Amino acid sequence: MARIAGVNIPTNKRVTISLRYIYGIGPTNAQEICDKLGIPAERRVNQLSDDEVLKIREMIDRDYRVEGDLRREVAMNIKRLMDLGCYRGLRHRRGLPVHGQRTHTNARTRKGKAVAIAGKKKVTK
Amino acid sequence: MARSVWKGPFVDGYLLNKAETSRASGRNEIIKIWSRRSTILPQFVGLTFGVYNGHKFLPVQVSENMVGHKFGEFSPTRTFTGHSADKKAKRG
C-alpha cells in the first residue's frame, strides 16, 4: 500500500496504471512521471523501493496539480463564468450543456434523468 | 480552434472610437453597439455597453474579468422557456 498525493492508495498494478487513480493524472502524465524517473513500465507498485515511492511523491507534489487543488481550480473556473453572467455561465447555472450541443433530445448527462411531464397523455392505438 | 495570436484580438474598429469618445465626454452613458462578435478589450473596462440581442440593447457593465470574452456572450438572444417542474430535477 502506497500513499501518494494524500488519499490515494493504488494497488498491486503497474505503476503507470495505478498512478491514474490520482485525480488529475491520466495516461499521459503517468507515463511522463515513469519516464522521467526511469521506472520501467512493467514494474508494479508493490515492487517499488521506498526511495522510488518518495521520488514519485515529490515529483507529483512539485510538478502536477492534483486532487483537491485541481478540483478547486475547476470549481473556481466554473464559478467565475457563473458570476460573470456570460452565456457559458448561464448554461452552468441552468445545468444545461455548455458547448452548444442540442437539447431538443439527449443532453441527459447534464439534465439528469428524464422527468415525466404531469398531465401529458400518451397516445394509444 | 483558437484564433492565431499574431492576429491579435478581433474588434470592430468603430468600437474603439466610440469607447474613446465616451471616455472623453466623461458622462457614463450606455454605448449602443451591434457588434456582438467583438472581443472585450482592457480599455473597455468600466464602461457600460448596450449590446443588441436582436430585440433590445441589454446593458453590460464591463468588469475586469470580462476581458477576453465577446460582447455577445453577455446578451442572450434566446428566451429560456423551461418547464417549472425541471427545477426539481436539476437540483435534487
Backbone of each chain as ProteinMPNN parsed JSONL, in Angstrom:
{"seq_chain_A": "MARIAGVNIPTNKRVTISLRYIYGIGPTNAQEICDKLGIPAERRVNQLSDDEVLKIREMIDRDYRVEGDLRREVAMNIKRLMDLGCYRGLRHRRGLPVHGQRTHTNARTRKGKAVAIAGKKKVTK", "coords_chain_A": {"N_chain_A": [[0.838, -1.204, 0.0], [0.697, 2.014, -1.032], [0.863, 5.399, -0.331], [0.175, 8.157, -2.176], [0.195, 11.544, -2.95], [-1.66, 12.371, -0.912], [-4.643, 11.007, -0.386], [-4.588, 8.772, -1.993], [-4.425, 5.347, -2.639], [-3.04, 3.288, -4.491], [-3.051, -0.03, -6.005], [-1.742, -3.35, -6.391], [-0.983, -2.963, -9.068], [0.447, -2.15, -12.303], [2.79, 0.582, -12.316], [2.242, 2.758, -14.031], [-0.435, 2.427, -14.445], [-1.609, 2.48, -11.908], [-1.016, 4.992, -10.958], [-2.841, 6.504, -12.199], [-5.064, 6.465, -10.672], [-5.058, 8.651, -9.19], [-6.654, 11.762, -8.993], [-6.411, 13.873, -11.658], [-4.199, 12.879, -12.816], [-3.584, 11.324, -15.703], [-3.31, 8.959, -18.442], [-1.181, 10.106, -19.998], [0.264, 11.811, -18.219], [0.971, 9.949, -16.245], [2.629, 8.215, -17.63], [4.636, 9.99, -18.285], [5.711, 10.642, -15.788], [6.816, 8.194, -15.021], [8.696, 7.866, -17.05], [10.43, 10.012, -16.636], [11.476, 9.437, -14.142], [12.698, 7.121, -14.668], [11.527, 4.629, -14.278], [10.771, 1.342, -15.073], [8.143, 0.228, -17.257], [6.958, -2.202, -16.669], [7.122, -2.568, -14.011], [5.59, -3.094, -10.877], [3.521, -1.542, -8.343], [3.921, -2.558, -5.781], [6.457, -3.522, -6.015], [8.103, -1.403, -5.963], [10.799, 0.473, -4.625], [11.21, 2.108, -1.423], [12.482, 4.471, -1.814], [11.948, 5.095, -4.471], [9.188, 5.448, -4.402], [9.086, 7.67, -2.808], [10.319, 9.504, -4.472], [8.473, 9.677, -6.561], [6.334, 10.747, -5.169], [7.353, 13.246, -4.398], [7.773, 14.39, -6.91], [5.177, 14.59, -7.955], [4.032, 16.299, -6.105], [5.478, 18.566, -6.684], [5.348, 19.154, -9.486], [2.79, 18.717, -10.523], [-0.684, 19.457, -10.586], [-3.002, 18.228, -8.522], [-5.814, 16.279, -7.308], [-7.413, 17.79, -4.569], [-6.555, 20.496, -5.0], [-6.718, 20.731, -7.779], [-9.404, 20.144, -8.198], [-10.52, 22.311, -6.881], [-9.595, 24.367, -8.47], [-10.907, 23.886, -10.903], [-13.544, 24.168, -10.047], [-13.48, 26.836, -9.338], [-13.056, 28.061, -11.798], [-15.459, 27.494, -13.072], [-17.183, 28.814, -11.371], [-16.382, 31.425, -11.756], [-17.269, 31.884, -14.377], [-19.994, 31.708, -13.898], [-20.512, 33.829, -12.18], [-19.938, 35.917, -13.788], [-21.953, 36.245, -15.583], [-22.077, 35.511, -18.228], [-22.762, 33.734, -21.316], [-21.916, 31.038, -21.152], [-21.754, 30.782, -18.42], [-24.436, 31.015, -17.708], [-25.445, 28.689, -18.778], [-24.177, 26.804, -17.206], [-25.379, 27.428, -14.775], [-28.015, 26.747, -15.274], [-27.746, 24.108, -15.615], [-27.464, 22.942, -18.083], [-26.148, 21.701, -21.255], [-22.976, 23.084, -22.159], [-21.433, 23.528, -24.374], [-22.766, 24.089, -26.756], [-24.337, 21.936, -27.629], [-27.178, 20.013, -28.814], [-30.415, 20.288, -27.29], [-32.897, 19.497, -27.635], [-33.377, 16.788, -27.912], [-31.697, 14.188, -26.099], [-28.75, 15.18, -24.27], [-28.687, 14.221, -21.713], [-26.781, 13.709, -19.81], [-26.144, 16.133, -18.646], [-28.662, 17.134, -17.968], [-29.775, 15.295, -16.327], [-31.808, 12.54, -15.181], [-34.665, 11.798, -17.205], [-37.719, 13.475, -16.63], [-41.087, 12.828, -16.189], [-43.688, 14.693, -17.73], [-46.278, 16.158, -15.999], [-49.644, 15.314, -16.538], [-49.49, 14.972, -19.248], [-50.841, 13.241, -21.871], [-50.46, 9.931, -23.028], [-50.278, 8.748, -26.376], [-52.484, 6.35, -27.482], [-52.989, 3.389, -29.327]], "CA_chain_A": [[0.0, 0.0, 0.0], [1.498, 3.245, -1.127], [0.045, 6.626, -0.332], [0.785, 9.216, -2.974], [-0.672, 12.718, -3.093], [-2.742, 12.393, 0.058], [-5.528, 9.901, -0.062], [-4.64, 7.688, -2.959], [-3.732, 4.109, -2.313], [-3.118, 2.358, -5.619], [-2.872, -1.423, -5.582], [-0.616, -4.082, -6.97], [-0.995, -2.856, -10.526], [1.617, -1.453, -12.844], [2.891, 1.957, -11.817], [1.561, 3.682, -14.95], [-1.887, 2.278, -14.291], [-2.095, 2.831, -10.574], [-0.912, 6.445, -10.77], [-4.031, 7.138, -12.777], [-6.12, 6.534, -9.671], [-4.999, 10.002, -8.635], [-7.416, 12.728, -9.778], [-5.514, 14.84, -12.286], [-3.132, 12.173, -13.521], [-4.129, 10.405, -16.694], [-2.321, 8.138, -19.124], [-0.011, 10.861, -20.438], [1.052, 12.235, -17.062], [1.512, 8.77, -15.569], [3.745, 7.759, -18.455], [5.668, 11.01, -18.176], [6.351, 10.506, -14.481], [7.65, 6.988, -15.055], [9.837, 8.087, -17.942], [11.355, 10.962, -16.028], [12.153, 8.815, -13.017], [13.367, 5.908, -15.134], [10.911, 3.406, -13.75], [10.278, 0.556, -16.203], [6.686, 0.14, -17.305], [6.454, -3.476, -16.155], [7.218, -2.558, -12.557], [4.333, -2.894, -10.155], [3.697, -0.614, -7.224], [4.466, -3.236, -4.604], [7.876, -3.807, -6.234], [8.855, -0.154, -5.9], [11.515, 0.716, -3.373], [10.715, 3.287, -0.701], [13.104, 5.646, -2.419], [11.226, 5.422, -5.7], [7.887, 5.975, -3.998], [9.335, 9.03, -2.331], [10.602, 10.346, -5.647], [7.195, 9.911, -7.251], [5.545, 11.644, -4.34], [7.936, 14.584, -4.521], [7.572, 14.894, -8.262], [3.772, 14.972, -8.107], [3.821, 17.5, -5.292], [6.163, 19.716, -7.25], [5.084, 19.498, -10.882], [1.432, 18.475, -11.003], [-1.799, 19.905, -9.748], [-3.849, 17.041, -8.416], [-6.804, 16.136, -6.231], [-8.144, 18.95, -4.043], [-6.156, 21.734, -5.672], [-7.25, 20.723, -9.141], [-10.86, 20.252, -8.095], [-10.819, 23.679, -6.503], [-9.34, 25.221, -9.634], [-12.001, 23.678, -11.85], [-14.75, 24.779, -9.479], [-13.308, 28.289, -9.404], [-13.258, 28.47, -13.194], [-16.894, 27.455, -13.354], [-17.791, 29.866, -10.572], [-16.063, 32.683, -12.435], [-18.196, 32.014, -15.509], [-21.354, 31.906, -13.403], [-20.61, 35.169, -11.611], [-19.744, 36.896, -14.853], [-23.202, 36.437, -16.307], [-21.927, 35.262, -19.652], [-23.594, 32.636, -21.794], [-21.456, 29.761, -20.6], [-22.14, 30.777, -17.018], [-25.868, 30.753, -17.624], [-25.65, 27.263, -19.058], [-23.772, 26.078, -15.999], [-26.384, 27.672, -13.754], [-29.23, 26.016, -15.6], [-27.461, 22.683, -15.702], [-27.619, 22.506, -19.471], [-24.846, 21.583, -21.9], [-22.322, 24.387, -22.276], [-20.684, 23.68, -25.612], [-23.58, 24.235, -27.954], [-24.996, 20.717, -28.082], [-28.628, 20.101, -28.891], [-31.093, 19.904, -26.059], [-34.227, 19.019, -28.011], [-33.298, 15.43, -27.377], [-30.401, 13.883, -25.476], [-28.239, 16.069, -23.223], [-29.124, 13.629, -20.445], [-25.711, 13.759, -18.823], [-26.252, 17.391, -17.919], [-30.006, 17.398, -17.47], [-30.187, 14.257, -15.384], [-32.796, 11.607, -15.697], [-35.871, 12.405, -17.748], [-38.843, 13.55, -15.703], [-42.345, 12.839, -16.923], [-44.455, 15.926, -17.569], [-47.573, 15.823, -15.418], [-50.821, 15.638, -17.338], [-49.31, 14.706, -20.673], [-51.447, 11.947, -22.19], [-49.782, 9.122, -24.036], [-51.146, 8.362, -27.498], [-52.663, 4.898, -27.509], [-53.617, 2.922, -30.556]], "C_chain_A": [[0.866, 1.244, 0.0], [0.569, 4.443, -1.167], [0.79, 7.698, -1.092], [-0.24, 10.327, -3.127], [-1.888, 12.605, -2.18], [-3.463, 11.078, 0.185], [-5.333, 8.656, -0.914], [-3.796, 6.49, -2.569], [-3.888, 3.15, -3.489], [-2.667, 0.96, -5.208], [-1.663, -2.084, -6.214], [-0.698, -4.123, -8.488], [0.299, -2.224, -10.975], [1.584, 0.006, -12.422], [2.099, 2.917, -12.7], [0.051, 3.596, -14.805], [-2.334, 2.842, -12.952], [-1.972, 4.327, -10.297], [-2.162, 7.153, -11.259], [-5.215, 7.132, -11.823], [-6.135, 7.898, -8.978], [-5.767, 10.943, -9.561], [-6.454, 13.757, -10.35], [-4.343, 14.189, -12.972], [-3.755, 11.115, -14.418], [-3.012, 9.621, -17.334], [-1.039, 8.903, -19.457], [0.883, 11.226, -19.26], [1.699, 11.052, -16.363], [2.744, 8.262, -16.305], [4.938, 8.694, -18.291], [6.442, 10.861, -16.871], [7.303, 9.319, -14.482], [8.893, 7.198, -15.91], [10.884, 8.964, -17.274], [12.143, 10.314, -14.901], [12.85, 7.52, -13.412], [12.82, 4.64, -14.518], [10.357, 2.604, -14.926], [8.781, 0.301, -16.107], [6.148, -1.139, -16.68], [6.428, -3.5, -14.633], [5.856, -2.335, -11.923], [4.574, -2.093, -8.882], [4.311, -1.309, -6.016], [5.935, -3.645, -4.768], [8.725, -2.545, -6.182], [9.594, -0.074, -4.569], [10.956, 1.974, -2.711], [11.232, 4.567, -1.328], [12.325, 6.089, -3.656], [9.853, 6.019, -5.39], [8.025, 7.429, -3.568], [9.545, 9.984, -3.494], [9.314, 10.689, -6.383], [6.379, 10.935, -6.492], [6.035, 13.081, -4.483], [7.61, 15.213, -5.858], [6.122, 15.374, -8.448], [3.479, 16.236, -7.311], [4.352, 18.743, -5.993], [5.58, 20.13, -8.593], [3.635, 19.367, -11.316], [0.411, 19.019, -10.036], [-2.805, 18.765, -9.7], [-4.875, 17.196, -7.308], [-7.452, 17.453, -5.842], [-7.837, 20.246, -4.764], [-6.783, 21.83, -7.042], [-8.762, 20.873, -9.124], [-11.263, 21.677, -7.791], [-10.649, 24.606, -7.703], [-10.489, 25.114, -10.63], [-13.267, 24.355, -11.35], [-14.677, 26.295, -9.562], [-13.561, 28.802, -10.816], [-14.735, 28.515, -13.532], [-17.595, 28.586, -12.61], [-17.571, 31.227, -11.223], [-17.047, 32.927, -13.567], [-19.59, 32.337, -15.018], [-21.524, 33.319, -12.881], [-20.571, 36.24, -12.683], [-21.042, 37.201, -15.593], [-23.059, 36.259, -17.798], [-22.693, 33.991, -20.025], [-23.192, 31.307, -21.174], [-21.83, 29.632, -19.127], [-23.608, 30.45, -16.837], [-26.151, 29.278, -17.834], [-25.248, 26.415, -17.86], [-24.839, 26.205, -14.929], [-27.626, 26.829, -13.995], [-29.008, 24.508, -15.623], [-27.708, 22.115, -17.079], [-26.242, 22.399, -20.109], [-24.273, 22.95, -22.279], [-21.744, 24.616, -23.668], [-21.54, 23.625, -26.861], [-24.229, 22.963, -28.469], [-26.504, 20.914, -28.14], [-29.24, 19.688, -27.557], [-32.523, 19.438, -26.332], [-34.384, 17.565, -27.57], [-31.93, 15.292, -26.714], [-30.03, 14.898, -24.405], [-28.579, 15.544, -21.837], [-28.041, 13.658, -19.38], [-25.832, 15.01, -17.975], [-27.619, 17.545, -17.257], [-30.442, 16.39, -16.41], [-31.274, 13.4, -15.985], [-34.062, 12.302, -16.143], [-36.987, 12.364, -16.723], [-40.117, 13.641, -16.524], [-43.082, 14.14, -16.66], [-45.847, 15.552, -17.087], [-48.692, 16.198, -16.378], [-50.666, 15.386, -18.813], [-49.814, 13.298, -20.983], [-50.607, 11.225, -23.23], [-50.772, 8.76, -25.138], [-51.257, 6.85, -27.52], [-53.413, 4.502, -28.766], [-54.743, 1.95, -30.262]], "O_chain_A": [[1.656, 1.482, 0.913], [-0.386, 4.486, -1.942], [1.89, 8.101, -0.713], [-1.411, 10.067, -3.404], [-3.024, 12.732, -2.638], [-2.955, 10.138, 0.795], [-5.862, 7.594, -0.586], [-2.622, 6.61, -2.219], [-4.773, 2.295, -3.48], [-1.99, 0.787, -4.195], [-0.675, -1.42, -6.529], [-0.51, -5.168, -9.111], [1.134, -1.817, -10.167], [0.523, 0.59, -12.202], [1.376, 3.779, -12.201], [-0.658, 4.58, -15.018], [-3.312, 3.585, -12.871], [-2.731, 4.875, -9.497], [-2.501, 8.245, -10.802], [-6.255, 7.72, -12.119], [-7.085, 8.251, -8.279], [-5.559, 10.927, -10.774], [-5.756, 14.438, -9.599], [-3.565, 14.865, -13.645], [-4.364, 10.151, -13.955], [-1.888, 9.613, -16.833], [0.062, 8.404, -19.223], [2.092, 10.992, -19.283], [2.85, 11.137, -15.933], [3.76, 7.925, -15.696], [6.084, 8.258, -18.174], [7.67, 10.942, -16.851], [8.438, 9.412, -14.014], [9.992, 6.771, -15.554], [12.081, 8.685, -17.345], [13.327, 10.596, -14.717], [13.515, 6.892, -12.588], [13.561, 3.69, -14.267], [9.555, 3.126, -15.701], [8.226, 0.175, -15.016], [5.011, -1.168, -16.211], [5.781, -4.36, -14.035], [5.072, -1.499, -12.373], [5.706, -1.985, -8.409], [5.127, -0.721, -5.306], [6.583, -4.058, -3.806], [9.944, -2.614, -6.341], [9.085, -0.494, -3.529], [10.311, 2.797, -3.36], [10.549, 5.59, -1.377], [12.075, 7.276, -3.866], [9.417, 6.972, -6.036], [7.211, 8.287, -3.908], [9.033, 11.103, -3.511], [9.091, 11.834, -6.777], [5.809, 11.86, -7.071], [5.245, 14.008, -4.664], [7.228, 16.379, -5.95], [5.88, 16.433, -9.026], [2.772, 17.129, -7.777], [3.765, 19.822, -5.913], [5.34, 21.314, -8.827], [3.275, 19.861, -12.385], [0.62, 19.037, -8.823], [-3.384, 18.389, -10.719], [-4.81, 18.114, -6.49], [-7.985, 18.159, -6.698], [-8.743, 21.007, -5.102], [-7.314, 22.872, -7.426], [-9.336, 21.619, -9.917], [-12.221, 22.199, -8.362], [-11.453, 25.512, -7.923], [-10.982, 26.122, -11.137], [-13.973, 25.024, -12.105], [-15.679, 26.961, -9.822], [-14.196, 29.839, -11.01], [-15.209, 29.442, -14.188], [-18.49, 29.235, -13.151], [-18.466, 32.073, -11.238], [-17.592, 34.022, -13.709], [-20.298, 33.137, -15.629], [-22.559, 33.946, -13.108], [-21.106, 37.335, -12.506], [-21.207, 38.282, -16.158], [-23.853, 36.809, -18.562], [-23.2, 33.275, -19.162], [-24.044, 30.543, -20.723], [-22.171, 28.553, -18.642], [-23.985, 29.705, -15.931], [-26.991, 28.691, -17.153], [-25.906, 25.425, -17.542], [-25.175, 25.231, -14.254], [-28.212, 26.273, -13.066], [-29.961, 23.73, -15.647], [-28.107, 20.96, -17.232], [-25.271, 22.938, -19.58], [-25.009, 23.856, -22.672], [-21.583, 25.759, -24.097], [-21.087, 23.165, -27.909], [-24.634, 22.907, -29.63], [-27.036, 21.871, -27.577], [-28.69, 18.878, -26.81], [-33.257, 19.046, -25.425], [-35.374, 17.178, -26.951], [-31.109, 16.207, -26.779], [-30.903, 15.419, -23.712], [-28.742, 16.32, -20.895], [-28.338, 13.635, -18.185], [-25.653, 14.974, -16.758], [-27.722, 18.026, -16.129], [-31.399, 16.64, -15.677], [-31.612, 13.531, -17.161], [-34.489, 13.282, -15.533], [-37.185, 11.361, -16.036], [-40.208, 14.444, -17.452], [-43.109, 14.638, -15.534], [-46.519, 14.722, -17.699], [-48.679, 17.281, -16.962], [-51.62, 15.568, -19.57], [-49.311, 12.306, -20.456], [-50.11, 11.827, -24.182], [-51.946, 8.499, -24.876], [-50.247, 6.147, -27.569], [-54.34, 5.182, -29.206], [-55.387, 1.454, -31.187]]}, "seq_chain_B": "MARSVWKGPFVDGYLLNKAETSRASGRNEIIKIWSRRSTILPQFVGLTFGVYNGHKFLPVQVSENMVGHKFGEFSPTRTFTGHSADKKAKRG", "coords_chain_B": {"N_chain_B": [[-11.104, 25.652, -32.806], [-8.58, 27.775, -31.535], [-8.029, 31.294, -32.101], [-5.368, 32.624, -34.08], [-2.5, 33.938, -32.463], [-0.945, 35.964, -33.512], [-2.608, 37.576, -34.945], [-3.914, 39.121, -33.159], [-6.51, 40.29, -30.881], [-9.915, 40.173, -32.046], [-11.663, 43.016, -32.957], [-14.285, 45.182, -33.821], [-13.516, 48.06, -35.559], [-14.779, 50.565, -35.165], [-15.722, 50.501, -32.611], [-13.666, 51.127, -30.912], [-13.328, 53.847, -31.361], [-15.819, 54.772, -30.495], [-15.744, 54.062, -27.785], [-13.625, 55.612, -26.974], [-14.553, 58.275, -27.388], [-16.667, 58.313, -25.61], [-15.37, 57.976, -23.225], [-13.923, 60.333, -23.201], [-15.946, 62.238, -23.078], [-16.845, 61.851, -20.57], [-19.275, 61.472, -19.327], [-21.281, 58.867, -18.045], [-22.662, 57.123, -20.011], [-24.786, 54.76, -21.743], [-23.304, 52.9, -24.262], [-24.439, 52.157, -27.323], [-24.208, 49.177, -29.079], [-23.848, 46.992, -31.879], [-22.147, 45.115, -32.444], [-21.664, 42.153, -31.638], [-19.747, 40.326, -31.942], [-17.314, 41.25, -31.253], [-14.267, 41.294, -29.391], [-13.866, 41.849, -25.885], [-11.92, 44.398, -24.753], [-9.125, 45.457, -22.67], [-9.25, 48.261, -22.495], [-11.917, 48.826, -22.444], [-12.888, 48.456, -19.968], [-14.965, 49.291, -17.255], [-16.692, 50.881, -18.664], [-20.093, 51.159, -19.834], [-21.943, 49.162, -21.929], [-24.512, 48.908, -24.359], [-25.612, 46.059, -25.472], [-26.796, 44.705, -28.369], [-29.402, 42.352, -28.753], [-30.857, 41.492, -30.822], [-33.28, 42.373, -30.298], [-33.469, 44.003, -28.027], [-31.34, 46.484, -26.451], [-29.156, 45.258, -24.283], [-27.919, 46.257, -21.179], [-24.512, 46.128, -20.401], [-22.215, 46.097, -18.026], [-18.876, 46.524, -18.135], [-16.506, 44.561, -16.636], [-13.342, 43.738, -15.089], [-12.916, 41.01, -15.255], [-14.209, 40.288, -17.537], [-12.707, 40.741, -19.729], [-11.455, 39.595, -22.769], [-13.545, 37.941, -23.326], [-16.405, 37.765, -25.58], [-18.654, 40.35, -26.663], [-21.18, 39.434, -27.256], [-21.59, 37.265, -25.619], [-22.693, 38.17, -23.326], [-25.217, 38.929, -23.712], [-27.938, 37.43, -24.017], [-29.616, 35.793, -26.693], [-31.813, 34.279, -26.829], [-34.978, 33.407, -25.425], [-35.407, 31.811, -22.429], [-37.301, 29.046, -22.165], [-38.435, 26.972, -20.033], [-39.598, 24.048, -18.323], [-41.387, 24.356, -15.341], [-41.279, 22.267, -13.631], [-38.858, 21.173, -14.074], [-37.043, 22.259, -12.364], [-36.871, 20.825, -9.994], [-35.676, 18.533, -10.874], [-33.161, 19.367, -11.643], [-31.714, 20.425, -9.4], [-31.285, 18.406, -6.932]], "CA_chain_B": [[-9.681, 26.012, -32.719], [-8.399, 29.162, -31.089], [-7.551, 32.252, -33.093], [-3.923, 32.818, -34.048], [-2.125, 35.037, -31.582], [-0.339, 37.075, -34.256], [-3.642, 38.47, -35.469], [-4.444, 39.961, -32.09], [-7.94, 40.074, -30.66], [-10.775, 40.774, -33.055], [-12.585, 44.059, -32.514], [-14.715, 46.079, -34.874], [-12.734, 49.273, -35.339], [-15.516, 51.735, -34.71], [-15.948, 50.405, -31.173], [-12.574, 51.824, -30.241], [-13.656, 55.267, -31.426], [-16.971, 55.021, -29.624], [-15.295, 53.987, -26.392], [-12.748, 56.777, -26.761], [-15.355, 59.494, -27.269], [-17.468, 58.258, -24.389], [-14.412, 58.223, -22.143], [-13.565, 61.751, -23.237], [-17.094, 63.045, -22.672], [-16.884, 61.757, -19.112], [-20.572, 61.013, -18.844], [-21.313, 57.409, -18.052], [-23.886, 56.704, -20.676], [-24.71, 53.458, -22.394], [-22.87, 52.932, -25.658], [-25.172, 51.121, -28.045], [-23.402, 48.5, -30.1], [-24.426, 45.824, -32.529], [-21.042, 44.205, -32.733], [-21.598, 41.125, -30.606], [-18.617, 39.443, -32.228], [-16.051, 41.874, -30.864], [-13.666, 40.921, -28.113], [-13.811, 42.919, -24.896], [-10.518, 44.751, -24.538], [-8.881, 46.103, -21.376], [-9.611, 49.682, -22.455], [-13.365, 48.97, -22.296], [-13.261, 48.184, -18.575], [-15.592, 50.401, -16.558], [-17.74, 51.468, -19.494], [-21.312, 50.374, -19.954], [-22.352, 49.0, -23.314], [-25.793, 48.289, -24.616], [-25.337, 45.07, -26.507], [-28.033, 44.335, -29.039], [-29.608, 40.904, -28.842], [-31.833, 41.266, -31.881], [-34.564, 42.811, -29.784], [-33.207, 45.137, -27.141], [-29.946, 46.692, -26.073], [-29.015, 44.886, -22.884], [-26.769, 46.928, -20.582], [-23.43, 45.285, -19.914], [-21.14, 46.851, -17.37], [-17.68, 45.726, -18.377], [-15.588, 44.455, -15.499], [-12.022, 43.249, -15.465], [-12.975, 39.585, -15.575], [-14.848, 40.053, -18.828], [-11.731, 40.948, -20.797], [-11.164, 38.365, -23.493], [-14.795, 37.369, -23.801], [-17.04, 38.564, -26.623], [-19.809, 41.087, -26.158], [-22.387, 38.642, -27.44], [-21.761, 36.289, -24.549], [-23.364, 38.777, -22.183], [-26.518, 39.401, -24.147], [-28.551, 36.228, -24.577], [-30.534, 36.063, -27.793], [-32.974, 33.393, -26.75], [-35.702, 33.407, -24.161], [-35.381, 30.476, -21.859], [-38.615, 28.529, -21.828], [-38.285, 25.644, -19.452], [-40.733, 23.619, -17.527], [-41.12, 24.664, -13.944], [-41.004, 21.002, -12.947], [-37.449, 20.844, -14.271], [-36.249, 22.776, -11.249], [-36.646, 19.737, -9.047], [-34.778, 17.553, -11.474], [-31.8, 19.901, -11.745], [-31.045, 20.47, -8.097], [-32.013, 17.452, -6.101]], "C_chain_B": [[-9.546, 27.485, -32.355], [-7.8, 30.013, -32.203], [-6.043, 32.434, -32.944], [-3.558, 34.059, -33.248], [-1.635, 36.243, -32.392], [-1.374, 38.021, -34.833], [-4.12, 39.452, -34.41], [-5.92, 39.717, -31.922], [-8.774, 40.77, -31.721], [-11.701, 41.811, -32.417], [-13.004, 44.85, -33.741], [-14.164, 47.466, -34.575], [-13.507, 50.418, -34.743], [-15.802, 51.697, -33.211], [-14.906, 51.193, -30.405], [-12.858, 53.312, -30.205], [-14.777, 55.606, -30.462], [-16.553, 55.055, -28.165], [-14.485, 55.225, -26.034], [-13.579, 58.033, -26.513], [-16.156, 59.49, -25.976], [-16.585, 58.493, -23.168], [-14.128, 59.706, -22.024], [-14.714, 62.608, -22.722], [-17.304, 62.959, -21.159], [-18.212, 61.267, -18.576], [-20.657, 59.497, -18.997], [-22.606, 56.927, -18.714], [-23.666, 55.402, -21.435], [-24.319, 53.635, -23.856], [-23.592, 51.797, -26.377], [-24.276, 50.487, -29.097], [-24.147, 47.285, -30.637], [-23.371, 44.723, -32.666], [-20.868, 43.205, -31.604], [-20.359, 40.263, -30.754], [-17.294, 40.006, -31.723], [-15.587, 41.407, -29.495], [-13.705, 42.116, -27.165], [-12.352, 43.172, -24.545], [-10.351, 45.43, -23.179], [-9.329, 47.561, -21.339], [-11.119, 49.905, -22.361], [-13.81, 48.841, -20.834], [-13.824, 49.437, -17.919], [-16.7, 51.053, -17.353], [-18.973, 50.566, -19.491], [-21.732, 50.342, -21.427], [-23.782, 48.465, -23.363], [-25.607, 47.323, -25.768], [-26.653, 44.57, -27.086], [-28.191, 42.822, -29.083], [-30.639, 40.557, -29.894], [-33.186, 41.829, -31.521], [-34.388, 44.084, -28.972], [-31.703, 45.324, -26.991], [-29.809, 46.368, -24.592], [-27.776, 45.56, -22.303], [-25.757, 45.935, -20.033], [-22.37, 46.186, -19.318], [-19.878, 46.013, -17.45], [-16.792, 45.74, -17.135], [-14.301, 43.786, -15.969], [-12.049, 41.788, -15.91], [-13.487, 39.319, -16.977], [-13.869, 40.179, -19.987], [-11.405, 39.613, -21.448], [-12.405, 37.638, -23.949], [-15.339, 38.238, -24.928], [-18.273, 39.243, -26.032], [-21.073, 40.227, -26.211], [-22.657, 37.67, -26.309], [-22.588, 36.846, -23.403], [-24.764, 39.261, -22.516], [-27.255, 38.259, -24.824], [-29.616, 36.544, -25.62], [-31.795, 35.229, -27.696], [-33.649, 33.53, -25.4], [-35.741, 31.978, -23.666], [-36.801, 30.064, -21.513], [-38.439, 27.111, -21.321], [-39.558, 25.265, -18.742], [-40.403, 23.87, -16.069], [-40.778, 23.395, -13.168], [-39.525, 20.636, -13.046], [-36.575, 21.246, -13.085], [-35.893, 21.671, -10.266], [-35.602, 18.764, -9.58], [-33.329, 18.047, -11.453], [-31.068, 19.851, -10.421], [-31.803, 19.562, -7.147], [-31.484, 17.431, -4.668]], "O_chain_B": [[-10.314, 28.327, -32.821], [-7.152, 29.506, -33.119], [-5.508, 32.403, -31.837], [-4.219, 35.093, -33.341], [-1.871, 37.391, -32.017], [-1.047, 39.157, -35.177], [-4.673, 40.501, -34.738], [-6.531, 39.015, -32.728], [-8.394, 41.822, -32.233], [-12.423, 41.517, -31.464], [-12.178, 45.155, -34.601], [-14.327, 47.982, -33.47], [-12.984, 51.167, -33.917], [-16.09, 52.729, -32.604], [-15.2, 51.836, -29.397], [-12.667, 53.97, -29.183], [-14.707, 56.582, -29.715], [-16.945, 55.943, -27.407], [-14.63, 55.803, -24.957], [-13.342, 58.765, -25.551], [-16.308, 60.522, -25.323], [-17.002, 59.129, -22.2], [-14.092, 60.271, -20.93], [-14.491, 63.589, -22.012], [-17.864, 63.867, -20.545], [-18.271, 60.706, -17.482], [-20.158, 58.93, -19.969], [-23.507, 56.4, -18.061], [-22.538, 55.002, -21.725], [-24.925, 54.418, -24.587], [-23.381, 50.623, -26.074], [-23.662, 51.182, -29.905], [-24.951, 46.655, -29.95], [-23.678, 43.569, -32.962], [-20.028, 43.386, -30.723], [-19.962, 39.56, -29.825], [-16.271, 39.323, -31.759], [-16.378, 41.163, -28.584], [-13.589, 43.263, -27.599], [-11.642, 42.272, -24.098], [-11.322, 45.922, -22.605], [-9.741, 48.057, -20.29], [-11.564, 51.043, -22.214], [-14.971, 49.087, -20.51], [-13.236, 50.514, -18.013], [-17.565, 51.715, -16.779], [-18.896, 49.376, -19.185], [-21.856, 51.382, -22.073], [-24.196, 47.674, -22.516], [-25.461, 47.74, -26.917], [-27.514, 44.072, -26.361], [-27.25, 42.096, -29.404], [-31.226, 39.475, -29.874], [-34.126, 41.78, -32.315], [-35.057, 45.092, -29.195], [-30.906, 44.456, -27.349], [-30.29, 47.117, -23.742], [-26.691, 45.449, -22.874], [-26.108, 45.016, -19.293], [-21.71, 46.945, -20.027], [-19.819, 44.916, -16.896], [-16.385, 46.797, -16.654], [-14.2, 43.329, -17.108], [-11.315, 41.38, -16.809], [-13.237, 38.256, -17.545], [-14.175, 39.767, -21.107], [-11.116, 38.629, -20.768], [-12.343, 36.809, -24.857], [-14.808, 39.314, -25.204], [-18.852, 38.782, -25.048], [-21.921, 40.291, -25.322], [-23.802, 37.291, -26.062], [-23.126, 36.088, -22.596], [-25.416, 39.919, -21.706], [-27.214, 38.122, -26.047], [-30.42, 37.459, -25.441], [-32.753, 35.472, -28.431], [-33.0, 33.739, -24.375], [-36.071, 31.055, -24.41], [-37.433, 30.677, -20.652], [-38.31, 26.17, -22.103], [-40.474, 26.073, -18.588], [-39.283, 23.629, -15.62], [-40.067, 23.448, -12.164], [-39.002, 19.89, -12.218], [-35.52, 20.66, -12.837], [-34.768, 21.592, -9.772], [-34.766, 18.248, -8.839], [-32.395, 17.266, -11.271], [-29.964, 19.318, -10.318], [-32.853, 19.935, -6.624], [-31.99, 16.68, -3.834]]}, "name": "protein", "num_of_chains": 2, "seq": "MARIAGVNIPTNKRVTISLRYIYGIGPTNAQEICDKLGIPAERRVNQLSDDEVLKIREMIDRDYRVEGDLRREVAMNIKRLMDLGCYRGLRHRRGLPVHGQRTHTNARTRKGKAVAIAGKKKVTKMARSVWKGPFVDGYLLNKAETSRASGRNEIIKIWSRRSTILPQFVGLTFGVYNGHKFLPVQVSENMVGHKFGEFSPTRTFTGHSADKKAKRG"}
